[in-house]
């Protein structure tokens, strides 16, 4: 009788009546196996991520630039006389900057852009973050270089590149627009 009772109890355990499933493998063993499988996947994923990071990081390609500017605003539908007057005004501003005037003060005093409250600082941007003409001038400039006047649909700009970064993410926070990888 004892063998029959043990046999019946063993059969009930195999059928899952005691809450375990899968035959002879205990719950603890299943948890251990799953944790090893998860750990293996995590190691493979991290190794792949590290290889990708190292392959993209080696080029030291500039992905972000921090710029500031002075804008003399002109309505894009304005006549040529308005554009000429704006060019004259931005040229006078450039003379002040070339003469050593403080960029932040000049931007605060002469810029028509809301960024003038921050000394003309536009923050960090990747490629595709500005209008075409502005972006071409900004990305071709060196750190500390003053470029312009640059004409866009907004008016005339004087642009100064403050910093560059090779970081994969925008310095100082999440990207507004991720830079494309070429």
Backbone torsions as a table, in degrees:
resi	resn	phi	psi	omega
1	UNK	NA	-37.4	-179.6
2	UNK	-62.3	-38.7	178.2
3	UNK	-65.0	-37.9	179.3
4	UNK	-66.9	-39.1	179.5
5	UNK	-66.8	-42.3	177.8
6	UNK	-65.6	-39.6	179.3
7	UNK	-63.7	-42.2	179.6
8	UNK	-67.3	-41.1	178.8
9	UNK	-65.2	-41.4	178.7
10	UNK	-64.0	-38.7	178.9
11	UNK	-66.7	-39.9	178.6
12	UNK	-62.9	-39.0	179.0
13	UNK	-65.9	-37.6	-179.5
14	UNK	-70.3	-30.1	-179.8
15	UNK	-80.5	-9.7	177.6
16	UNK	97.5	11.0	-178.8
17	UNK	-66.8	-24.6	-179.9
18	UNK	-90.4	5.1	178.0
19	UNK	98.8	-13.7	178.4
20	UNK	-91.5	151.5	176.7
21	UNK	-136.2	162.7	176.0
22	UNK	93.6	19.0	174.0
23	UNK	79.8	-124.4	-170.9
24	UNK	-85.6	-6.2	-176.6
25	UNK	-84.9	126.8	-178.7
26	UNK	-76.9	163.3	178.3
27	UNK	-61.9	-41.1	179.4
28	UNK	-61.5	-39.3	179.7
29	UNK	-67.5	-39.7	178.9
30	UNK	-64.3	-41.9	178.2
31	UNK	-62.1	-42.4	179.8
32	UNK	-63.8	-42.7	179.3
33	UNK	-63.8	-46.0	179.8
34	UNK	-63.5	-36.4	178.7
35	UNK	-67.3	-36.7	176.5
36	UNK	-67.4	-39.5	178.3
37	UNK	-63.9	-45.6	177.8
38	UNK	-60.4	-44.2	179.4
39	UNK	-61.4	-40.7	178.9
40	UNK	-63.3	-44.3	177.6
41	UNK	-62.5	-40.7	-180.0
42	UNK	-63.2	-42.1	179.5
43	UNK	-64.0	-44.5	179.5
44	UNK	-63.5	-43.5	179.2
45	UNK	-61.9	-48.5	-178.7
46	UNK	-64.2	-37.3	177.7
47	UNK	-64.7	-42.4	177.3
48	UNK	-63.3	-42.5	178.9
49	UNK	-63.8	-40.8	178.9
50	UNK	-64.8	-41.3	177.9
51	UNK	-64.1	-42.5	178.1
52	UNK	-62.4	-46.3	-178.5
53	UNK	-60.2	-45.3	-179.2
54	UNK	-65.5	-35.2	-178.7
55	UNK	-72.5	-31.6	179.8
56	UNK	-88.9	-20.8	-175.4
57	UNK	-82.4	-25.1	-173.3
58	UNK	-65.0	-22.7	-174.4
59	UNK	-78.3	-20.4	-176.7
60	UNK	54.8	35.0	177.6
61	UNK	-71.0	134.2	177.4
62	UNK	-70.5	122.8	-179.3
63	UNK	-109.1	-18.5	-176.8
64	UNK	-139.5	143.0	171.9
65	UNK	-130.0	146.9	175.9
66	UNK	-111.1	122.5	-175.2
67	UNK	-127.6	160.7	169.1
68	UNK	-134.3	158.9	-176.4
69	UNK	-152.5	165.2	169.4
70	UNK	-118.5	130.7	179.5
71	UNK	-116.9	129.4	167.0
72	UNK	-105.8	107.1	-171.7
73	UNK	-74.9	139.4	175.6
74	UNK	-139.3	134.2	175.7
75	UNK	-63.7	132.3	-175.5
76	UNK	-62.2	-19.9	178.3
77	UNK	-95.4	8.2	-177.8
78	UNK	-68.7	158.8	178.9
79	UNK	-78.5	172.2	-176.7
80	UNK	-65.0	-28.4	177.9
81	UNK	-65.1	-38.5	177.5
82	UNK	-67.1	-40.0	177.5
83	UNK	-66.0	-38.8	179.0
84	UNK	-66.0	-40.9	177.7
85	UNK	-64.1	-39.8	178.0
86	UNK	-66.4	-38.7	178.2
87	UNK	-64.0	-40.2	177.1
88	UNK	-62.5	-43.6	-179.4
89	UNK	-64.6	-45.1	-178.5
90	UNK	-69.1	-30.8	177.2
91	UNK	-65.6	-38.3	176.1
92	UNK	-65.8	-38.5	177.3
93	UNK	-64.5	-41.1	179.4
94	UNK	-62.9	-39.1	177.4
95	UNK	-58.9	-41.8	178.0
96	UNK	-62.2	-44.9	-179.3
97	UNK	-67.5	-40.9	177.4
98	UNK	-64.0	-27.5	179.1
99	UNK	-81.6	0.1	175.8
100	UNK	101.6	8.2	178.5
101	UNK	-63.9	151.0	179.5
102	UNK	-69.0	123.8	-175.2
103	UNK	-59.5	-45.3	-177.5
104	UNK	-60.2	-43.1	-179.8
105	UNK	-67.9	-41.8	179.2
106	UNK	-64.1	-43.2	178.7
107	UNK	-62.5	-44.3	-180.0
108	UNK	-61.3	-34.2	-175.9
109	UNK	-86.5	-35.3	-169.0
110	UNK	-115.5	-13.7	-175.4
111	UNK	-80.5	146.1	176.4
112	UNK	-100.1	10.5	-178.9
113	UNK	-99.3	144.8	176.3
114	UNK	-58.3	-20.4	178.4
115	UNK	-66.3	-10.1	179.7
116	UNK	-60.7	-25.9	177.6
117	UNK	-65.6	-20.2	178.1
118	UNK	-112.3	27.5	179.8
119	UNK	70.3	23.0	-179.5
120	UNK	85.5	1.1	-176.2
121	UNK	-65.0	125.5	178.5
122	UNK	-101.2	-2.5	-179.7
123	UNK	76.7	-164.0	-177.1
124	UNK	-91.1	139.6	175.3
125	UNK	-145.1	146.4	172.4
126	UNK	-96.1	-179.7	177.9
127	UNK	-61.7	140.1	-178.5
128	UNK	90.7	3.3	-176.8
129	UNK	-90.5	-12.8	-178.7
130	UNK	-131.3	169.3	176.7
131	UNK	-65.1	154.5	-169.7
132	UNK	-51.5	-52.2	-175.5
133	UNK	-64.2	-41.6	178.9
134	UNK	-64.5	-46.3	-178.4
135	UNK	-62.4	-43.6	179.8
136	UNK	-59.9	-43.4	179.8
137	UNK	-67.6	-43.0	-177.9
138	UNK	-65.8	-44.8	-177.3
139	UNK	-73.6	-16.9	177.7
140	UNK	-90.7	-9.8	-177.4
141	UNK	-85.2	157.4	174.7
142	UNK	-96.2	161.4	178.3
143	UNK	-58.8	130.6	179.3
144	UNK	87.1	-10.3	-178.0
145	UNK	-80.7	138.6	175.4
146	UNK	-98.6	121.9	179.3
147	UNK	-118.9	149.2	177.2
148	UNK	126.7	178.0	8.7
149	UNK	-69.2	140.5	177.9
150	UNK	-115.7	124.9	-178.8
151	UNK	-92.5	128.8	173.3
152	UNK	-131.1	-178.6	176.2
153	UNK	-65.2	-14.7	-179.5
154	UNK	-88.4	-23.7	-176.2
155	UNK	141.1	-148.4	178.8
156	UNK	-106.4	138.2	-178.7
157	UNK	-121.4	146.5	161.6
158	UNK	-111.4	129.4	-172.7
159	UNK	-122.2	135.9	173.6
160	UNK	-127.1	129.1	176.7
161	UNK	-87.1	124.2	-177.1
162	UNK	-92.0	-42.7	-177.4
163	UNK	-152.2	162.3	170.7
164	UNK	-129.8	159.9	179.4
165	UNK	-144.6	143.5	174.8
166	UNK	-100.8	7.4	-178.8
167	UNK	-62.6	147.4	177.5
168	UNK	-75.8	-17.8	177.1
169	UNK	-119.8	154.5	-177.6
170	UNK	-62.8	125.8	177.5
171	UNK	-59.1	137.5	177.4
172	UNK	84.9	8.5	177.7
173	UNK	149.1	-177.2	-178.7
174	UNK	-68.8	150.7	-178.0
175	UNK	-67.6	143.3	171.6
176	UNK	-72.9	-44.6	173.9
177	UNK	-138.5	126.7	179.0
178	UNK	-68.3	138.6	179.8
179	UNK	-72.3	142.2	178.0
180	UNK	-72.5	150.1	175.7
181	UNK	-101.4	123.5	-178.6
182	UNK	-97.5	NA	NA
